[in-house]
Amino acid sequence: MDWTTIMLTASLLLNAFLLNIIAEQAKDVRALRRKQIQNDPLLQDDALVATLKEKIDTDGIIPAIKYLRETYNMTLVEAKQLVDWVNEKE
């Protein structure tokens, strides 16, 4: 084996190792986000949950997401997850 082949093989192994680390960290981040959503104080606010249920029933899911984004300064992902959670809870 020449030097180029050895370096290429080492590089591929290192890349595979690093991609595995990144995938594991992404999985951990997703788990932490799910846990954060479950422990979010907004979810324990019965008035907000009731308002969201009413908005979902009367206006639909998209206006409910827009309401959360405008009122509570949430990101699109956070608002959608909260609306989905309330919608599934019904």
N, CA, C and O atoms as CSV, one atom per row, in Angstrom:
chain,resi,resn,atom,element,x,y,z
A,1,MET,N,N,0.840,-1.182,0.000
A,1,MET,CA,C,0.000,0.000,0.000
A,1,MET,C,C,0.886,1.246,0.000
A,1,MET,O,O,1.893,1.312,0.704
A,2,ASP,N,N,0.501,2.193,-0.776
A,2,ASP,CA,C,1.273,3.429,-0.792
A,2,ASP,C,C,0.704,4.416,0.229
A,2,ASP,O,O,-0.352,4.185,0.818
A,3,TRP,N,N,1.403,5.481,0.418
A,3,TRP,CA,C,1.069,6.486,1.423
A,3,TRP,C,C,-0.298,7.129,1.163
A,3,TRP,O,O,-1.024,7.402,2.120
A,4,THR,N,N,-0.667,7.376,-0.073
A,4,THR,CA,C,-1.941,8.003,-0.425
A,4,THR,C,C,-3.117,7.120,-0.017
A,4,THR,O,O,-4.114,7.622,0.501
A,5,THR,N,N,-3.014,5.842,-0.240
A,5,THR,CA,C,-4.077,4.913,0.127
A,5,THR,C,C,-4.269,4.865,1.637
A,5,THR,O,O,-5.397,4.828,2.130
A,6,ILE,N,N,-3.166,4.867,2.356
A,6,ILE,CA,C,-3.228,4.850,3.820
A,6,ILE,C,C,-3.897,6.119,4.332
A,6,ILE,O,O,-4.751,6.054,5.216
A,7,MET,N,N,-3.522,7.259,3.792
A,7,MET,CA,C,-4.107,8.531,4.234
A,7,MET,C,C,-5.593,8.602,3.878
A,7,MET,O,O,-6.397,9.099,4.667
A,8,LEU,N,N,-5.955,8.115,2.713
A,8,LEU,CA,C,-7.355,8.109,2.306
A,8,LEU,C,C,-8.186,7.213,3.213
A,8,LEU,O,O,-9.289,7.585,3.612
A,9,THR,N,N,-7.673,6.051,3.536
A,9,THR,CA,C,-8.366,5.127,4.437
A,9,THR,C,C,-8.522,5.742,5.820
A,9,THR,O,O,-9.596,5.662,6.417
A,10,ALA,N,N,-7.468,6.351,6.332
A,10,ALA,CA,C,-7.528,6.995,7.645
A,10,ALA,C,C,-8.535,8.138,7.634
A,10,ALA,O,O,-9.277,8.330,8.598
A,11,SER,N,N,-8.557,8.888,6.550
A,11,SER,CA,C,-9.504,10.001,6.428
A,11,SER,C,C,-10.939,9.499,6.409
A,11,SER,O,O,-11.806,10.088,7.054
A,12,LEU,N,N,-11.200,8.432,5.687
A,12,LEU,CA,C,-12.549,7.867,5.629
A,12,LEU,C,C,-12.994,7.343,6.990
A,12,LEU,O,O,-14.141,7.541,7.389
A,13,LEU,N,N,-12.099,6.681,7.695
A,13,LEU,CA,C,-12.422,6.182,9.037
A,13,LEU,C,C,-12.715,7.333,10.001
A,13,LEU,O,O,-13.657,7.266,10.791
A,14,LEU,N,N,-11.910,8.373,9.930
A,14,LEU,CA,C,-12.122,9.528,10.788
A,14,LEU,C,C,-13.456,10.197,10.473
A,14,LEU,O,O,-14.185,10.582,11.387
A,15,ASN,N,N,-13.781,10.339,9.184
A,15,ASN,CA,C,-15.062,10.933,8.797
A,15,ASN,C,C,-16.236,10.109,9.295
A,15,ASN,O,O,-17.223,10.664,9.776
A,16,ALA,N,N,-16.143,8.798,9.185
A,16,ALA,CA,C,-17.210,7.921,9.663
A,16,ALA,C,C,-17.378,8.072,11.172
A,16,ALA,O,O,-18.502,8.126,11.672
A,17,PHE,N,N,-16.278,8.139,11.887
A,17,PHE,CA,C,-16.321,8.313,13.338
A,17,PHE,C,C,-16.982,9.639,13.710
A,17,PHE,O,O,-17.834,9.683,14.597
A,18,LEU,N,N,-16.593,10.708,13.036
A,18,LEU,CA,C,-17.159,12.027,13.333
A,18,LEU,C,C,-18.639,12.106,12.965
A,18,LEU,O,O,-19.418,12.721,13.692
A,19,LEU,N,N,-19.033,11.503,11.865
A,19,LEU,CA,C,-20.451,11.478,11.500
A,19,LEU,C,C,-21.278,10.716,12.527
A,19,LEU,O,O,-22.415,11.090,12.812
A,20,ASN,N,N,-20.716,9.664,13.075
A,20,ASN,CA,C,-21.401,8.916,14.128
A,20,ASN,C,C,-21.597,9.783,15.362
A,20,ASN,O,O,-22.668,9.762,15.968
A,21,ILE,N,N,-20.586,10.540,15.737
A,21,ILE,CA,C,-20.693,11.444,16.889
A,21,ILE,C,C,-21.766,12.495,16.636
A,21,ILE,O,O,-22.572,12.782,17.521
A,22,ILE,N,N,-21.782,13.067,15.441
A,22,ILE,CA,C,-22.771,14.094,15.108
A,22,ILE,C,C,-24.181,13.512,15.152
A,22,ILE,O,O,-25.099,14.161,15.654
A,23,ALA,N,N,-24.365,12.308,14.640
A,23,ALA,CA,C,-25.683,11.673,14.652
A,23,ALA,C,C,-26.150,11.418,16.083
A,23,ALA,O,O,-27.320,11.630,16.401
A,24,GLU,N,N,-25.251,10.969,16.937
A,24,GLU,CA,C,-25.607,10.735,18.343
A,24,GLU,C,C,-25.984,12.040,19.044
A,24,GLU,O,O,-26.943,12.076,19.814
A,25,GLN,N,N,-25.241,13.101,18.781
A,25,GLN,CA,C,-25.554,14.389,19.396
A,25,GLN,C,C,-26.885,14.932,18.897
A,25,GLN,O,O,-27.640,15.519,19.672
A,26,ALA,N,N,-27.181,14.746,17.630
A,26,ALA,CA,C,-28.468,15.194,17.082
A,26,ALA,C,C,-29.608,14.440,17.754
A,26,ALA,O,O,-30.649,15.023,18.058
A,27,LYS,N,N,-29.411,13.143,17.986
A,27,LYS,CA,C,-30.434,12.353,18.671
A,27,LYS,C,C,-30.630,12.855,20.107
A,27,LYS,O,O,-31.761,12.947,20.583
A,28,ASP,N,N,-29.540,13.176,20.787
A,28,ASP,CA,C,-29.632,13.704,22.148
A,28,ASP,C,C,-30.344,15.053,22.178
A,28,ASP,O,O,-31.134,15.316,23.085
A,29,VAL,N,N,-30.072,15.903,21.203
A,29,VAL,CA,C,-30.714,17.217,21.133
A,29,VAL,C,C,-32.215,17.054,20.931
A,29,VAL,O,O,-33.005,17.752,21.567
A,30,ARG,N,N,-32.615,16.139,20.049
A,30,ARG,CA,C,-34.045,15.901,19.821
A,30,ARG,C,C,-34.723,15.410,21.097
A,30,ARG,O,O,-35.833,15.837,21.415
A,31,ALA,N,N,-34.062,14.520,21.822
A,31,ALA,CA,C,-34.633,14.012,23.072
A,31,ALA,C,C,-34.763,15.132,24.099
A,31,ALA,O,O,-35.769,15.210,24.805
A,32,LEU,N,N,-33.762,15.992,24.188
A,32,LEU,CA,C,-33.826,17.110,25.127
A,32,LEU,C,C,-34.936,18.093,24.751
A,32,LEU,O,O,-35.613,18.627,25.629
A,33,ARG,N,N,-35.123,18.331,23.459
A,33,ARG,CA,C,-36.196,19.231,23.027
A,33,ARG,C,C,-37.561,18.653,23.363
A,33,ARG,O,O,-38.454,19.378,23.802
A,34,ARG,N,N,-37.729,17.331,23.156
A,34,ARG,CA,C,-39.001,16.699,23.521
A,34,ARG,C,C,-39.243,16.827,25.027
A,34,ARG,O,O,-40.362,17.101,25.463
A,35,LYS,N,N,-38.200,16.630,25.804
A,35,LYS,CA,C,-38.328,16.739,27.256
A,35,LYS,C,C,-38.649,18.169,27.661
A,35,LYS,O,O,-39.442,18.397,28.575
A,36,GLN,N,N,-38.036,19.131,26.983
A,36,GLN,CA,C,-38.294,20.541,27.284
A,36,GLN,C,C,-39.745,20.897,26.985
A,36,GLN,O,O,-40.376,21.624,27.752
A,37,ILE,N,N,-40.273,20.391,25.880
A,37,ILE,CA,C,-41.662,20.673,25.523
A,37,ILE,C,C,-42.600,20.097,26.574
A,37,ILE,O,O,-43.602,20.723,26.921
A,38,GLN,N,N,-42.284,18.911,27.083
A,38,GLN,CA,C,-43.138,18.289,28.088
A,38,GLN,C,C,-43.093,19.049,29.403
A,38,GLN,O,O,-44.083,19.068,30.134
A,39,ASN,N,N,-41.977,19.667,29.714
A,39,ASN,CA,C,-41.823,20.388,30.979
A,39,ASN,C,C,-42.028,21.888,30.830
A,39,ASN,O,O,-41.814,22.646,31.776
A,40,ASP,N,N,-42.438,22.309,29.660
A,40,ASP,CA,C,-42.596,23.734,29.376
A,40,ASP,C,C,-43.704,24.325,30.243
A,40,ASP,O,O,-44.799,23.767,30.300
A,41,PRO,N,N,-43.436,25.461,30.929
A,41,PRO,CA,C,-44.463,26.074,31.762
A,41,PRO,C,C,-45.685,26.529,30.969
A,41,PRO,O,O,-46.781,26.618,31.523
A,42,LEU,N,N,-45.510,26.817,29.683
A,42,LEU,CA,C,-46.662,27.222,28.880
A,42,LEU,C,C,-47.686,26.097,28.772
A,42,LEU,O,O,-48.888,26.350,28.685
A,43,LEU,N,N,-47.207,24.859,28.777
A,43,LEU,CA,C,-48.119,23.733,28.677
A,43,LEU,C,C,-48.943,23.566,29.936
A,43,LEU,O,O,-50.013,22.957,29.903
A,44,GLN,N,N,-48.463,24.093,31.033
A,44,GLN,CA,C,-49.178,23.978,32.291
A,44,GLN,C,C,-50.122,25.153,32.511
A,44,GLN,O,O,-50.803,25.224,33.534
A,45,ASP,N,N,-50.161,26.071,31.558
A,45,ASP,CA,C,-51.058,27.211,31.621
A,45,ASP,C,C,-52.392,26.792,30.998
A,45,ASP,O,O,-52.532,26.731,29.776
A,46,ASP,N,N,-53.375,26.502,31.875
A,46,ASP,CA,C,-54.661,25.988,31.394
A,46,ASP,C,C,-55.382,26.985,30.504
A,46,ASP,O,O,-56.081,26.590,29.571
A,47,ALA,N,N,-55.220,28.282,30.782
A,47,ALA,CA,C,-55.885,29.301,29.968
A,47,ALA,C,C,-55.320,29.283,28.543
A,47,ALA,O,O,-56.075,29.393,27.577
A,48,LEU,N,N,-54.011,29.148,28.410
A,48,LEU,CA,C,-53.400,29.094,27.083
A,48,LEU,C,C,-53.842,27.846,26.332
A,48,LEU,O,O,-54.156,27.916,25.144
A,49,VAL,N,N,-53.870,26.717,27.008
A,49,VAL,CA,C,-54.287,25.470,26.367
A,49,VAL,C,C,-55.738,25.583,25.903
A,49,VAL,O,O,-56.078,25.136,24.807
A,50,ALA,N,N,-56.597,26.184,26.742
A,50,ALA,CA,C,-58.005,26.363,26.360
A,50,ALA,C,C,-58.122,27.313,25.171
A,50,ALA,O,O,-58.908,27.068,24.255
A,51,THR,N,N,-57.348,28.389,25.182
A,51,THR,CA,C,-57.367,29.337,24.064
A,51,THR,C,C,-56.906,28.662,22.780
A,51,THR,O,O,-57.496,28.863,21.718
A,52,LEU,N,N,-55.853,27.865,22.881
A,52,LEU,CA,C,-55.354,27.162,21.702
A,52,LEU,C,C,-56.383,26.167,21.168
A,52,LEU,O,O,-56.590,26.075,19.958
A,53,LYS,N,N,-57.025,25.425,22.067
A,53,LYS,CA,C,-58.057,24.483,21.631
A,53,LYS,C,C,-59.160,25.212,20.880
A,53,LYS,O,O,-59.621,24.761,19.832
A,54,GLU,N,N,-59.579,26.354,21.436
A,54,GLU,CA,C,-60.628,27.143,20.791
A,54,GLU,C,C,-60.166,27.645,19.424
A,54,GLU,O,O,-60.912,27.564,18.449
A,55,LYS,N,N,-58.946,28.157,19.350
A,55,LYS,CA,C,-58.411,28.655,18.069
A,55,LYS,C,C,-58.320,27.541,17.038
A,55,LYS,O,O,-58.662,27.739,15.872
A,56,ILE,N,N,-57.860,26.368,17.466
A,56,ILE,CA,C,-57.743,25.235,16.546
A,56,ILE,C,C,-59.123,24.836,16.036
A,56,ILE,O,O,-59.298,24.576,14.846
A,57,ASP,N,N,-60.110,24.788,16.943
A,57,ASP,CA,C,-61.452,24.369,16.551
A,57,ASP,C,C,-62.133,25.383,15.642
A,57,ASP,O,O,-62.831,25.005,14.702
A,58,THR,N,N,-61.935,26.667,15.917
A,58,THR,CA,C,-62.645,27.685,15.140
A,58,THR,C,C,-61.882,28.102,13.885
A,58,THR,O,O,-62.465,28.174,12.803
A,59,ASP,N,N,-60.588,28.377,14.020
A,59,ASP,CA,C,-59.827,28.936,12.891
A,59,ASP,C,C,-58.977,27.898,12.173
A,59,ASP,O,O,-58.736,28.024,10.972
A,60,GLY,N,N,-58.526,26.892,12.875
A,60,GLY,CA,C,-57.654,25.888,12.272
A,60,GLY,C,C,-56.259,25.917,12.881
A,60,GLY,O,O,-55.963,26.726,13.761
A,61,ILE,N,N,-55.420,25.030,12.400
A,61,ILE,CA,C,-54.080,24.854,12.971
A,61,ILE,C,C,-53.150,26.013,12.606
A,61,ILE,O,O,-52.424,26.514,13.465
A,62,ILE,N,N,-53.165,26.436,11.359
A,62,ILE,CA,C,-52.225,27.478,10.919
A,62,ILE,C,C,-52.468,28.805,11.639
A,62,ILE,O,O,-51.500,29.419,12.089
A,63,PRO,N,N,-53.715,29.283,11.772
A,63,PRO,CA,C,-53.919,30.515,12.549
A,63,PRO,C,C,-53.511,30.367,14.030
A,63,PRO,O,O,-53.056,31.325,14.654
A,64,ALA,N,N,-53.680,29.162,14.572
A,64,ALA,CA,C,-53.252,28.937,15.962
A,64,ALA,C,C,-51.733,29.066,16.082
A,64,ALA,O,O,-51.224,29.624,17.054
A,65,ILE,N,N,-51.024,28.551,15.093
A,65,ILE,CA,C,-49.559,28.668,15.090
A,65,ILE,C,C,-49.162,30.135,14.953
A,65,ILE,O,O,-48.263,30.604,15.652
A,66,LYS,N,N,-49.824,30.857,14.058
A,66,LYS,CA,C,-49.532,32.284,13.887
A,66,LYS,C,C,-49.807,33.054,15.169
A,66,LYS,O,O,-49.047,33.953,15.529
A,67,TYR,N,N,-50.894,32.706,15.866
A,67,TYR,CA,C,-51.231,33.355,17.136
A,67,TYR,C,C,-50.104,33.174,18.156
A,67,TYR,O,O,-49.699,34.131,18.816
A,68,LEU,N,N,-49.603,31.948,18.280
A,68,LEU,CA,C,-48.513,31.692,19.231
A,68,LEU,C,C,-47.248,32.448,18.854
A,68,LEU,O,O,-46.557,32.985,19.720
A,69,ARG,N,N,-46.947,32.488,17.565
A,69,ARG,CA,C,-45.732,33.181,17.128
A,69,ARG,C,C,-45.826,34.669,17.421
A,69,ARG,O,O,-44.850,35.276,17.862
A,70,GLU,N,N,-46.992,35.263,17.181
A,70,GLU,CA,C,-47.144,36.702,17.394
A,70,GLU,C,C,-47.252,37.044,18.877
A,70,GLU,O,O,-46.667,38.027,19.332
A,71,THR,N,N,-47.991,36.246,19.622
A,71,THR,CA,C,-48.266,36.564,21.020
A,71,THR,C,C,-47.115,36.191,21.947
A,71,THR,O,O,-46.769,36.954,22.850
A,72,TYR,N,N,-46.525,35.029,21.728
A,72,TYR,CA,C,-45.510,34.515,22.654
A,72,TYR,C,C,-44.104,34.510,22.069
A,72,TYR,O,O,-43.186,33.970,22.687
A,73,ASN,N,N,-43.916,35.097,20.895
A,73,ASN,CA,C,-42.589,35.186,20.271
A,73,ASN,C,C,-41.931,33.822,20.099
A,73,ASN,O,O,-40.727,33.690,20.316
A,74,MET,N,N,-42.692,32.819,19.716
A,74,MET,CA,C,-42.155,31.475,19.525
A,74,MET,C,C,-41.619,31.331,18.112
A,74,MET,O,O,-42.008,32.057,17.197
A,75,THR,N,N,-40.717,30.376,17.962
A,75,THR,CA,C,-40.283,30.031,16.613
A,75,THR,C,C,-41.388,29.204,15.964
A,75,THR,O,O,-42.312,28.742,16.634
A,76,LEU,N,N,-41.279,29.027,14.665
A,76,LEU,CA,C,-42.283,28.247,13.939
A,76,LEU,C,C,-42.333,26.812,14.456
A,76,LEU,O,O,-43.411,26.240,14.618
A,77,VAL,N,N,-41.170,26.241,14.712
A,77,VAL,CA,C,-41.107,24.854,15.183
A,77,VAL,C,C,-41.736,24.733,16.571
A,77,VAL,O,O,-42.520,23.816,16.815
A,78,GLU,N,N,-41.404,25.642,17.473
A,78,GLU,CA,C,-41.964,25.594,18.827
A,78,GLU,C,C,-43.479,25.732,18.797
A,78,GLU,O,O,-44.191,24.987,19.470
A,79,ALA,N,N,-43.964,26.686,18.018
A,79,ALA,CA,C,-45.412,26.909,17.935
A,79,ALA,C,C,-46.111,25.694,17.346
A,79,ALA,O,O,-47.163,25.285,17.837
A,80,LYS,N,N,-45.540,25.116,16.304
A,80,LYS,CA,C,-46.163,23.940,15.678
A,80,LYS,C,C,-46.183,22.764,16.637
A,80,LYS,O,O,-47.178,22.043,16.714
A,81,GLN,N,N,-45.100,22.563,17.365
A,81,GLN,CA,C,-45.052,21.452,18.316
A,81,GLN,C,C,-46.091,21.634,19.420
A,81,GLN,O,O,-46.741,20.672,19.830
A,82,LEU,N,N,-46.242,22.851,19.893
A,82,LEU,CA,C,-47.228,23.113,20.943
A,82,LEU,C,C,-48.642,22.912,20.419
A,82,LEU,O,O,-49.476,22.318,21.102
A,83,VAL,N,N,-48.920,23.394,19.224
A,83,VAL,CA,C,-50.251,23.213,18.632
A,83,VAL,C,C,-50.525,21.727,18.400
A,83,VAL,O,O,-51.625,21.248,18.678
A,84,ASP,N,N,-49.540,21.004,17.897
A,84,ASP,CA,C,-49.711,19.564,17.688
A,84,ASP,C,C,-49.972,18.850,19.002
A,84,ASP,O,O,-50.813,17.953,19.067
A,85,TRP,N,N,-49.259,19.239,20.044
A,85,TRP,CA,C,-49.442,18.618,21.351
A,85,TRP,C,C,-50.847,18.864,21.876
A,85,TRP,O,O,-51.498,17.947,22.379
A,86,VAL,N,N,-51.321,20.118,21.758
A,86,VAL,CA,C,-52.671,20.447,22.225
A,86,VAL,C,C,-53.702,19.723,21.367
A,86,VAL,O,O,-54.701,19.230,21.893
A,87,ASN,N,N,-53.481,19.650,20.070
A,87,ASN,CA,C,-54.410,19.000,19.155
A,87,ASN,C,C,-54.504,17.506,19.438
A,87,ASN,O,O,-55.593,16.936,19.373
A,88,GLU,N,N,-53.372,16.857,19.752
A,88,GLU,CA,C,-53.368,15.432,20.082
A,88,GLU,C,C,-54.004,15.166,21.447
A,88,GLU,O,O,-54.593,14.110,21.673
A,89,LYS,N,N,-53.880,16.124,22.336
A,89,LYS,CA,C,-54.389,15.977,23.696
A,89,LYS,C,C,-55.920,15.924,23.726
A,89,LYS,O,O,-56.512,15.337,24.631
A,90,GLU,N,N,-56.548,16.542,22.730
A,90,GLU,CA,C,-58.015,16.585,22.693
A,90,GLU,C,C,-58.629,15.228,22.573
A,90,GLU,O,O,-59.853,15.105,22.531
